[in-house]
């Protein structure tokens, strides 16, 4: 499939909205799969540090 202009490429033969939403959703899912575990890990580590500090003072 070849396109004569950028606007034809973005329109994807009338299916551009579906195509670009699919790519965006896929990129969003991949980003979430990379970011959310790191955030959870940081929260867990912070919670464990707080717990250890509490136990050391008690």
Predicted model as a PDB file, atoms N, CA, C, CB and O in Angstrom, pLDDT in the B-factor column:
MODEL        1                                                                  
ATOM      1  N   UNK A   1       0.853  -1.166   0.000  1.00 68.00           N  
ATOM      2  CA  UNK A   1       0.000   0.000   0.000  1.00 68.00           C  
ATOM      3  C   UNK A   1       0.900   1.231   0.000  1.00 68.00           C  
ATOM      4  CB  UNK A   1      -0.971  -0.003   1.223  1.00 68.00           C  
ATOM      5  O   UNK A   1       1.774   1.358   0.857  1.00 68.00           O  
ATOM      6  N   UNK A   2       0.698   2.121  -0.937  1.00 82.00           N  
ATOM      7  CA  UNK A   2       1.489   3.349  -0.994  1.00 82.00           C  
ATOM      8  C   UNK A   2       0.560   4.550  -0.895  1.00 82.00           C  
ATOM      9  CB  UNK A   2       2.331   3.413  -2.298  1.00 82.00           C  
ATOM     10  O   UNK A   2      -0.604   4.499  -1.289  1.00 82.00           O  
ATOM     11  N   UNK A   3       1.108   5.620  -0.360  1.00 87.00           N  
ATOM     12  CA  UNK A   3       0.327   6.829  -0.154  1.00 87.00           C  
ATOM     13  C   UNK A   3       0.998   7.971  -0.910  1.00 87.00           C  
ATOM     14  CB  UNK A   3       0.189   7.163   1.364  1.00 87.00           C  
ATOM     15  O   UNK A   3       2.225   8.058  -0.955  1.00 87.00           O  
ATOM     16  N   UNK A   4       0.187   8.843  -1.501  1.00 92.00           N  
ATOM     17  CA  UNK A   4       0.714   9.967  -2.274  1.00 92.00           C  
ATOM     18  C   UNK A   4       0.981  11.197  -1.421  1.00 92.00           C  
ATOM     19  CB  UNK A   4      -0.244  10.324  -3.378  1.00 92.00           C  
ATOM     20  O   UNK A   4       1.687  12.106  -1.858  1.00 92.00           O  
ATOM     21  N   UNK A   5       0.432  11.245  -0.213  1.00 93.00           N  
ATOM     22  CA  UNK A   5       0.643  12.402   0.655  1.00 93.00           C  
ATOM     23  C   UNK A   5       0.540  11.974   2.113  1.00 93.00           C  
ATOM     24  CB  UNK A   5      -0.381  13.522   0.342  1.00 93.00           C  
ATOM     25  O   UNK A   5       0.081  10.877   2.433  1.00 93.00           O  
ATOM     26  N   UNK A   6       0.975  12.861   2.972  1.00 93.00           N  
ATOM     27  CA  UNK A   6       0.907  12.582   4.410  1.00 93.00           C  
ATOM     28  C   UNK A   6      -0.545  12.485   4.859  1.00 93.00           C  
ATOM     29  CB  UNK A   6       1.644  13.675   5.216  1.00 93.00           C  
ATOM     30  O   UNK A   6      -0.879  11.647   5.696  1.00 93.00           O  
ATOM     31  N   UNK A   7      -1.408  13.332   4.310  1.00 94.00           N  
ATOM     32  CA  UNK A   7      -2.817  13.283   4.724  1.00 94.00           C  
ATOM     33  C   UNK A   7      -3.468  11.963   4.317  1.00 94.00           C  
ATOM     34  CB  UNK A   7      -3.594  14.460   4.114  1.00 94.00           C  
ATOM     35  O   UNK A   7      -4.317  11.453   5.048  1.00 94.00           O  
ATOM     36  N   UNK A   8      -3.091  11.397   3.168  1.00 93.00           N  
ATOM     37  CA  UNK A   8      -3.596  10.083   2.782  1.00 93.00           C  
ATOM     38  C   UNK A   8      -3.085   9.010   3.747  1.00 93.00           C  
ATOM     39  CB  UNK A   8      -3.180   9.748   1.333  1.00 93.00           C  
ATOM     40  O   UNK A   8      -3.812   8.088   4.115  1.00 93.00           O  
ATOM     41  N   UNK A   9      -1.829   9.150   4.143  1.00 91.00           N  
ATOM     42  CA  UNK A   9      -1.261   8.201   5.099  1.00 91.00           C  
ATOM     43  C   UNK A   9      -2.019   8.261   6.423  1.00 91.00           C  
ATOM     44  CB  UNK A   9       0.237   8.490   5.324  1.00 91.00           C  
ATOM     45  O   UNK A   9      -2.363   7.223   6.990  1.00 91.00           O  
ATOM     46  N   UNK A  10      -2.278   9.465   6.914  1.00 91.00           N  
ATOM     47  CA  UNK A  10      -2.993   9.606   8.181  1.00 91.00           C  
ATOM     48  C   UNK A  10      -4.430   9.124   8.077  1.00 91.00           C  
ATOM     49  CB  UNK A  10      -2.968  11.050   8.638  1.00 91.00           C  
ATOM     50  O   UNK A  10      -4.975   8.601   9.049  1.00 91.00           O  
ATOM     51  N   UNK A  11      -5.055   9.289   6.916  1.00 93.00           N  
ATOM     52  CA  UNK A  11      -6.442   8.855   6.723  1.00 93.00           C  
ATOM     53  C   UNK A  11      -6.532   7.337   6.586  1.00 93.00           C  
ATOM     54  CB  UNK A  11      -7.046   9.529   5.482  1.00 93.00           C  
ATOM     55  O   UNK A  11      -7.580   6.757   6.872  1.00 93.00           O  
ATOM     56  N   UNK A  12      -5.462   6.689   6.157  1.00 91.00           N  
ATOM     57  CA  UNK A  12      -5.406   5.230   6.005  1.00 91.00           C  
ATOM     58  C   UNK A  12      -6.599   4.690   5.228  1.00 91.00           C  
ATOM     59  CB  UNK A  12      -5.343   4.561   7.370  1.00 91.00           C  
ATOM     60  O   UNK A  12      -7.227   3.714   5.639  1.00 91.00           O  
ATOM     61  N   UNK A  13      -6.903   5.319   4.119  1.00 89.00           N  
ATOM     62  CA  UNK A  13      -7.992   4.826   3.283  1.00 89.00           C  
ATOM     63  C   UNK A  13      -9.347   4.874   3.961  1.00 89.00           C  
ATOM     64  CB  UNK A  13      -7.705   3.429   2.862  1.00 89.00           C  
ATOM     65  O   UNK A  13     -10.207   4.035   3.691  1.00 89.00           O  
ATOM     66  N   UNK A  14      -9.547   5.843   4.836  1.00 92.00           N  
ATOM     67  CA  UNK A  14     -10.820   5.974   5.536  1.00 92.00           C  
ATOM     68  C   UNK A  14     -10.862   5.259   6.878  1.00 92.00           C  
ATOM     69  CB  UNK A  14     -11.916   5.457   4.674  1.00 92.00           C  
ATOM     70  O   UNK A  14     -11.848   5.369   7.606  1.00 92.00           O  
ATOM     71  N   UNK A  15      -9.816   4.535   7.209  1.00 95.00           N  
ATOM     72  CA  UNK A  15      -9.771   3.790   8.467  1.00 95.00           C  
ATOM     73  C   UNK A  15      -8.787   4.400   9.451  1.00 95.00           C  
ATOM     74  CB  UNK A  15      -9.404   2.341   8.205  1.00 95.00           C  
ATOM     75  O   UNK A  15      -8.408   3.751  10.426  1.00 95.00           O  
ATOM     76  N   UNK A  16      -8.370   5.624   9.216  1.00 94.00           N  
ATOM     77  CA  UNK A  16      -7.343   6.272  10.039  1.00 94.00           C  
ATOM     78  C   UNK A  16      -7.707   6.370  11.507  1.00 94.00           C  
ATOM     79  CB  UNK A  16      -7.069   7.641   9.517  1.00 94.00           C  
ATOM     80  O   UNK A  16      -6.865   6.126  12.372  1.00 94.00           O  
ATOM     81  N   UNK A  17      -8.944   6.722  11.798  1.00 94.00           N  
ATOM     82  CA  UNK A  17      -9.355   6.862  13.195  1.00 94.00           C  
ATOM     83  C   UNK A  17      -9.156   5.544  13.939  1.00 94.00           C  
ATOM     84  CB  UNK A  17     -10.828   7.315  13.286  1.00 94.00           C  
ATOM     85  O   UNK A  17      -8.583   5.523  15.028  1.00 94.00           O  
ATOM     86  N   UNK A  18      -9.629   4.451  13.354  1.00 96.00           N  
ATOM     87  CA  UNK A  18      -9.479   3.134  13.991  1.00 96.00           C  
ATOM     88  C   UNK A  18      -8.013   2.756  14.130  1.00 96.00           C  
ATOM     89  CB  UNK A  18     -10.221   2.058  13.186  1.00 96.00           C  
ATOM     90  O   UNK A  18      -7.580   2.294  15.186  1.00 96.00           O  
ATOM     91  N   UNK A  19      -7.246   2.955  13.050  1.00 95.00           N  
ATOM     92  CA  UNK A  19      -5.835   2.558  13.051  1.00 95.00           C  
ATOM     93  C   UNK A  19      -5.062   3.327  14.110  1.00 95.00           C  
ATOM     94  CB  UNK A  19      -5.208   2.787  11.669  1.00 95.00           C  
ATOM     95  O   UNK A  19      -4.342   2.728  14.909  1.00 95.00           O  
ATOM     96  N   UNK A  20      -5.204   4.654  14.124  1.00 96.00           N  
ATOM     97  CA  UNK A  20      -4.412   5.465  15.045  1.00 96.00           C  
ATOM     98  C   UNK A  20      -4.883   5.309  16.485  1.00 96.00           C  
ATOM     99  CB  UNK A  20      -4.472   6.928  14.639  1.00 96.00           C  
ATOM    100  O   UNK A  20      -4.071   5.382  17.408  1.00 96.00           O  
ATOM    101  N   UNK A  21      -6.179   5.097  16.695  1.00 97.00           N  
ATOM    102  CA  UNK A  21      -6.643   4.803  18.059  1.00 97.00           C  
ATOM    103  C   UNK A  21      -6.078   3.471  18.547  1.00 97.00           C  
ATOM    104  CB  UNK A  21      -8.187   4.775  18.113  1.00 97.00           C  
ATOM    105  O   UNK A  21      -5.715   3.339  19.716  1.00 97.00           O  
ATOM    106  N   UNK A  22      -6.004   2.496  17.662  1.00 97.00           N  
ATOM    107  CA  UNK A  22      -5.437   1.195  18.033  1.00 97.00           C  
ATOM    108  C   UNK A  22      -3.966   1.327  18.397  1.00 97.00           C  
ATOM    109  CB  UNK A  22      -5.605   0.187  16.889  1.00 97.00           C  
ATOM    110  O   UNK A  22      -3.519   0.770  19.400  1.00 97.00           O  
ATOM    111  N   UNK A  23      -3.213   2.064  17.586  1.00 97.00           N  
ATOM    112  CA  UNK A  23      -1.801   2.281  17.906  1.00 97.00           C  
ATOM    113  C   UNK A  23      -1.653   3.029  19.231  1.00 97.00           C  
ATOM    114  CB  UNK A  23      -1.108   3.061  16.775  1.00 97.00           C  
ATOM    115  O   UNK A  23      -0.799   2.680  20.045  1.00 97.00           O  
ATOM    116  N   UNK A  24      -2.471   4.044  19.449  1.00 98.00           N  
ATOM    117  CA  UNK A  24      -2.403   4.812  20.689  1.00 98.00           C  
ATOM    118  C   UNK A  24      -2.748   3.965  21.899  1.00 98.00           C  
ATOM    119  CB  UNK A  24      -3.331   6.003  20.619  1.00 98.00           C  
ATOM    120  O   UNK A  24      -2.081   4.038  22.931  1.00 98.00           O  
ATOM    121  N   UNK A  25      -3.787   3.165  21.768  1.00 98.00           N  
ATOM    122  CA  UNK A  25      -4.177   2.290  22.878  1.00 98.00           C  
ATOM    123  C   UNK A  25      -3.081   1.273  23.170  1.00 98.00           C  
ATOM    124  CB  UNK A  25      -5.501   1.568  22.561  1.00 98.00           C  
ATOM    125  O   UNK A  25      -2.761   1.011  24.329  1.00 98.00           O  
ATOM    126  N   UNK A  26      -2.513   0.705  22.121  1.00 98.00           N  
ATOM    127  CA  UNK A  26      -1.418  -0.249  22.306  1.00 98.00           C  
ATOM    128  C   UNK A  26      -0.232   0.392  22.999  1.00 98.00           C  
ATOM    129  CB  UNK A  26      -0.984  -0.823  20.967  1.00 98.00           C  
ATOM    130  O   UNK A  26       0.349  -0.201  23.907  1.00 98.00           O  
ATOM    131  N   UNK A  27       0.137   1.598  22.582  1.00 98.00           N  
ATOM    132  CA  UNK A  27       1.251   2.308  23.207  1.00 98.00           C  
ATOM    133  C   UNK A  27       0.929   2.627  24.667  1.00 98.00           C  
ATOM    134  CB  UNK A  27       1.572   3.603  22.432  1.00 98.00           C  
ATOM    135  O   UNK A  27       1.807   2.558  25.527  1.00 98.00           O  
ATOM    136  N   UNK A  28      -0.333   2.978  24.949  1.00 98.00           N  
ATOM    137  CA  UNK A  28      -0.740   3.258  26.325  1.00 98.00           C  
ATOM    138  C   UNK A  28      -0.637   2.034  27.217  1.00 98.00           C  
ATOM    139  CB  UNK A  28      -2.155   3.785  26.351  1.00 98.00           C  
ATOM    140  O   UNK A  28      -0.195   2.135  28.361  1.00 98.00           O  
ATOM    141  N   UNK A  29      -1.037   0.887  26.708  1.00 98.00           N  
ATOM    142  CA  UNK A  29      -0.964  -0.359  27.482  1.00 98.00           C  
ATOM    143  C   UNK A  29       0.498  -0.722  27.753  1.00 98.00           C  
ATOM    144  CB  UNK A  29      -1.680  -1.518  26.730  1.00 98.00           C  
ATOM    145  O   UNK A  29       0.847  -1.121  28.864  1.00 98.00           O  
ATOM    146  N   UNK A  30       1.342  -0.583  26.739  1.00 98.00           N  
ATOM    147  CA  UNK A  30       2.763  -0.887  26.926  1.00 98.00           C  
ATOM    148  C   UNK A  30       3.376   0.061  27.959  1.00 98.00           C  
ATOM    149  CB  UNK A  30       3.526  -0.784  25.581  1.00 98.00           C  
ATOM    150  O   UNK A  30       4.133  -0.370  28.829  1.00 98.00           O  
ATOM    151  N   UNK A  31       3.047   1.356  27.860  1.00 98.00           N  
ATOM    152  CA  UNK A  31       3.566   2.328  28.823  1.00 98.00           C  
ATOM    153  C   UNK A  31       3.094   1.992  30.238  1.00 98.00           C  
ATOM    154  CB  UNK A  31       3.126   3.755  28.438  1.00 98.00           C  
ATOM    155  O   UNK A  31       3.877   2.059  31.186  1.00 98.00           O  
ATOM    156  N   UNK A  32       1.831   1.634  30.381  1.00 98.00           N  
ATOM    157  CA  UNK A  32       1.306   1.273  31.703  1.00 98.00           C  
ATOM    158  C   UNK A  32       2.019   0.042  32.248  1.00 98.00           C  
ATOM    159  CB  UNK A  32      -0.211   1.017  31.633  1.00 98.00           C  
ATOM    160  O   UNK A  32       2.304  -0.032  33.443  1.00 98.00           O  
ATOM    161  N   UNK A  33       2.312  -0.936  31.370  1.00 98.00           N  
ATOM    162  CA  UNK A  33       3.013  -2.141  31.809  1.00 98.00           C  
ATOM    163  C   UNK A  33       4.454  -1.858  32.206  1.00 98.00           C  
ATOM    164  CB  UNK A  33       2.982  -3.185  30.717  1.00 98.00           C  
ATOM    165  O   UNK A  33       5.056  -2.650  32.931  1.00 98.00           O  
ATOM    166  N   UNK A  34       5.007  -0.773  31.756  1.00 98.00           N  
ATOM    167  CA  UNK A  34       6.357  -0.400  32.161  1.00 98.00           C  
ATOM    168  C   UNK A  34       6.357   0.475  33.418  1.00 98.00           C  
ATOM    169  CB  UNK A  34       7.058   0.328  31.023  1.00 98.00           C  
ATOM    170  O   UNK A  34       7.235   0.332  34.268  1.00 98.00           O  
ATOM    171  N   UNK A  35       5.389   1.370  33.541  1.00 98.00           N  
ATOM    172  CA  UNK A  35       5.393   2.371  34.607  1.00 98.00           C  
ATOM    173  C   UNK A  35       4.757   1.855  35.904  1.00 98.00           C  
ATOM    174  CB  UNK A  35       4.664   3.617  34.141  1.00 98.00           C  
ATOM    175  O   UNK A  35       5.318   2.052  36.982  1.00 98.00           O  
ATOM    176  N   UNK A  36       3.615   1.210  35.813  1.00 98.00           N  
ATOM    177  CA  UNK A  36       2.888   0.818  37.026  1.00 98.00           C  
ATOM    178  C   UNK A  36       3.664  -0.132  37.940  1.00 98.00           C  
ATOM    179  CB  UNK A  36       1.594   0.172  36.641  1.00 98.00           C  
ATOM    180  O   UNK A  36       3.621   0.057  39.156  1.00 98.00           O  
ATOM    181  N   UNK A  37       4.366  -1.137  37.427  1.00 98.00           N  
ATOM    182  CA  UNK A  37       5.154  -1.981  38.342  1.00 98.00           C  
ATOM    183  C   UNK A  37       6.261  -1.199  39.058  1.00 98.00           C  
ATOM    184  CB  UNK A  37       5.773  -3.145  37.572  1.00 98.00           C  
ATOM    185  O   UNK A  37       6.555  -1.475  40.221  1.00 98.00           O  
ATOM    186  N   UNK A  38       6.871  -0.234  38.379  1.00 98.00           N  
ATOM    187  CA  UNK A  38       7.903   0.577  39.029  1.00 98.00           C  
ATOM    188  C   UNK A  38       7.304   1.410  40.152  1.00 98.00           C  
ATOM    189  CB  UNK A  38       8.596   1.488  38.006  1.00 98.00           C  
ATOM    190  O   UNK A  38       7.897   1.528  41.225  1.00 98.00           O  
ATOM    191  N   UNK A  39       6.135   1.985  39.912  1.00 98.00           N  
ATOM    192  CA  UNK A  39       5.472   2.767  40.959  1.00 98.00           C  
ATOM    193  C   UNK A  39       5.096   1.884  42.145  1.00 98.00           C  
ATOM    194  CB  UNK A  39       4.220   3.460  40.400  1.00 98.00           C  
ATOM    195  O   UNK A  39       5.260   2.281  43.299  1.00 98.00           O  
ATOM    196  N   UNK A  40       4.595   0.698  41.858  1.00 98.00           N  
ATOM    197  CA  UNK A  40       4.232  -0.231  42.945  1.00 98.00           C  
ATOM    198  C   UNK A  40       5.459  -0.630  43.743  1.00 98.00           C  
ATOM    199  CB  UNK A  40       3.541  -1.489  42.382  1.00 98.00           C  
ATOM    200  O   UNK A  40       5.407  -0.700  44.971  1.00 98.00           O  
ATOM    201  N   UNK A  41       6.558  -0.891  43.059  1.00 98.00           N  
ATOM    202  CA  UNK A  41       7.802  -1.267  43.735  1.00 98.00           C  
ATOM    203  C   UNK A  41       8.288  -0.137  44.638  1.00 98.00           C  
ATOM    204  CB  UNK A  41       8.888  -1.628  42.706  1.00 98.00           C  
ATOM    205  O   UNK A  41       8.692  -0.376  45.776  1.00 98.00           O  
ATOM    206  N   UNK A  42       8.249   1.096  44.129  1.00 98.00           N  
ATOM    207  CA  UNK A  42       8.682   2.239  44.934  1.00 98.00           C  
ATOM    208  C   UNK A  42       7.810   2.409  46.170  1.00 98.00           C  
ATOM    209  CB  UNK A  42       8.656   3.518  44.099  1.00 98.00           C  
ATOM    210  O   UNK A  42       8.312   2.698  47.256  1.00 98.00           O  
ATOM    211  N   UNK A  43       6.494   2.228  46.002  1.00 98.00           N  
ATOM    212  CA  UNK A  43       5.584   2.328  47.153  1.00 98.00           C  
ATOM    213  C   UNK A  43       5.876   1.238  48.173  1.00 98.00           C  
ATOM    214  CB  UNK A  43       4.119   2.238  46.694  1.00 98.00           C  
ATOM    215  O   UNK A  43       5.890   1.496  49.376  1.00 98.00           O  
ATOM    216  N   UNK A  44       6.108   0.025  47.695  1.00 98.00           N  
ATOM    217  CA  UNK A  44       6.405  -1.088  48.597  1.00 98.00           C  
ATOM    218  C   UNK A  44       7.704  -0.842  49.353  1.00 98.00           C  
ATOM    219  CB  UNK A  44       6.491  -2.407  47.815  1.00 98.00           C  
ATOM    220  O   UNK A  44       7.767  -1.062  50.562  1.00 98.00           O  
ATOM    221  N   UNK A  45       8.742  -0.387  48.655  1.00 98.00           N  
ATOM    222  CA  UNK A  45      10.012  -0.121  49.318  1.00 98.00           C  
ATOM    223  C   UNK A  45       9.872   0.986  50.360  1.00 98.00           C  
ATOM    224  CB  UNK A  45      11.074   0.257  48.291  1.00 98.00           C  
ATOM    225  O   UNK A  45      10.435   0.882  51.450  1.00 98.00           O  
ATOM    226  N   UNK A  46       9.134   2.036  50.038  1.00 98.00           N  
ATOM    227  CA  UNK A  46       8.930   3.123  50.992  1.00 98.00           C  
ATOM    228  C   UNK A  46       8.165   2.621  52.216  1.00 98.00           C  
ATOM    229  CB  UNK A  46       8.172   4.292  50.327  1.00 98.00           C  
ATOM    230  O   UNK A  46       8.487   2.983  53.348  1.00 98.00           O  
ATOM    231  N   UNK A  47       7.162   1.793  51.985  1.00 97.00           N  
ATOM    232  CA  UNK A  47       6.391   1.236  53.097  1.00 97.00           C  
ATOM    233  C   UNK A  47       7.266   0.353  53.978  1.00 97.00           C  
ATOM    234  CB  UNK A  47       5.195   0.435  52.572  1.00 97.00           C  
ATOM    235  O   UNK A  47       7.168   0.412  55.204  1.00 97.00           O  
ATOM    236  N   UNK A  48       8.113  -0.455  53.373  1.00 97.00           N  
ATOM    237  CA  UNK A  48       9.004  -1.321  54.145  1.00 97.00           C  
ATOM    238  C   UNK A  48      10.021  -0.510  54.947  1.00 97.00           C  
ATOM    239  CB  UNK A  48       9.730  -2.293  53.216  1.00 97.00           C  
ATOM    240  O   UNK A  48      10.333  -0.863  56.084  1.00 97.00           O  
ATOM    241  N   UNK A  49      10.535   0.565  54.370  1.00 97.00           N  
ATOM    242  CA  UNK A  49      11.468   1.436  55.102  1.00 97.00           C  
ATOM    243  C   UNK A  49      10.790   2.059  56.315  1.00 97.00           C  
ATOM    244  CB  UNK A  49      12.015   2.543  54.180  1.00 97.00           C  
ATOM    245  O   UNK A  49      11.367   2.118  57.401  1.00 97.00           O  
ATOM    246  N   UNK A  50       9.542   2.529  56.115  1.00 96.00           N  
ATOM    247  CA  UNK A  50       8.800   3.103  57.238  1.00 96.00           C  
ATOM    248  C   UNK A  50       8.573   2.062  58.327  1.00 96.00           C  
ATOM    249  CB  UNK A  50       7.455   3.670  56.761  1.00 96.00           C  
ATOM    250  O   UNK A  50       8.703   2.356  59.516  1.00 96.00           O  
ATOM    251  N   UNK A  51       8.231   0.842  57.913  1.00 96.00           N  
ATOM    252  CA  UNK A  51       7.994  -0.228  58.894  1.00 96.00           C  
ATOM    253  C   UNK A  51       9.272  -0.553  59.659  1.00 96.00           C  
ATOM    254  CB  UNK A  51       7.461  -1.496  58.195  1.00 96.00           C  
ATOM    255  O   UNK A  51       9.236  -0.734  60.877  1.00 96.00           O  
ATOM    256  N   UNK A  52      10.396  -0.627  58.957  1.00 95.00           N  
ATOM    257  CA  UNK A  52      11.654  -0.927  59.631  1.00 95.00           C  
ATOM    258  C   UNK A  52      12.045   0.190  60.607  1.00 95.00           C  
ATOM    259  CB  UNK A  52      12.767  -1.139  58.599  1.00 95.00           C  
ATOM    260  O   UNK A  52      12.529  -0.085  61.705  1.00 95.00           O  
ATOM    261  N   UNK A  53      11.834   1.446  60.207  1.00 95.00           N  
ATOM    262  CA  UNK A  53      12.135   2.559  61.122  1.00 95.00           C  
ATOM    263  C   UNK A  53      11.269   2.499  62.360  1.00 95.00           C  
ATOM    264  CB  UNK A  53      11.938   3.903  60.422  1.00 95.00           C  
ATOM    265  O   UNK A  53      11.742   2.748  63.470  1.00 95.00           O  
ATOM    266  N   UNK A  54       9.983   2.165  62.171  1.00 94.00           N  
ATOM    267  CA  UNK A  54       9.069   2.043  63.315  1.00 94.00           C  
ATOM    268  C   UNK A  54       9.533   0.930  64.240  1.00 94.00           C  
ATOM    269  CB  UNK A  54       7.624   1.772  62.838  1.00 94.00           C  
ATOM    270  O   UNK A  54       9.521   1.092  65.461  1.00 94.00           O  
ATOM    271  N   UNK A  55       9.943  -0.198  63.671  1.00 93.00           N  
ATOM    272  CA  UNK A  55      10.371  -1.325  64.498  1.00 93.00           C  
ATOM    273  C   UNK A  55      11.670  -1.035  65.231  1.00 93.00           C  
ATOM    274  CB  UNK A  55      10.531  -2.565  63.647  1.00 93.00           C  
ATOM    275  O   UNK A  55      11.864  -1.510  66.350  1.00 93.00           O  
ATOM    276  N   UNK A  56      12.573  -0.257  64.614  1.00 92.00           N  
ATOM    277  CA  UNK A  56      13.831   0.087  65.266  1.00 92.00           C  
ATOM    278  C   UNK A  56      13.609   1.022  66.453  1.00 92.00           C  
ATOM    279  CB  UNK A  56      14.784   0.732  64.263  1.00 92.00           C  
ATOM    280  O   UNK A  56      14.311   0.921  67.459  1.00 92.00           O  
ATOM    281  N   UNK A  57      12.654   1.914  66.346  1.00 89.00           N  
ATOM    282  CA  UNK A  57      12.404   2.857  67.443  1.00 89.00           C  
ATOM    283  C   UNK A  57      11.575   2.234  68.555  1.00 89.00           C  
ATOM    284  CB  UNK A  57      11.700   4.097  66.919  1.00 89.00           C  
ATOM    285  O   UNK A  57      11.616   2.707  69.691  1.00 89.00           O  
ATOM    286  N   UNK A  58      10.839   1.204  68.254  1.00 74.00           N  
ATOM    287  CA  UNK A  58       9.965   0.586  69.267  1.00 74.00           C  
ATOM    288  C   UNK A  58      10.691  -0.392  70.140  1.00 74.00           C  
ATOM    289  CB  UNK A  58       8.812  -0.109  68.611  1.00 74.00           C  
ATOM    290  O   UNK A  58      10.089  -0.988  71.033  1.00 74.00           O  
TER     291      UNK A  58                                                      
ENDMDL                                                                          
END                                                                             
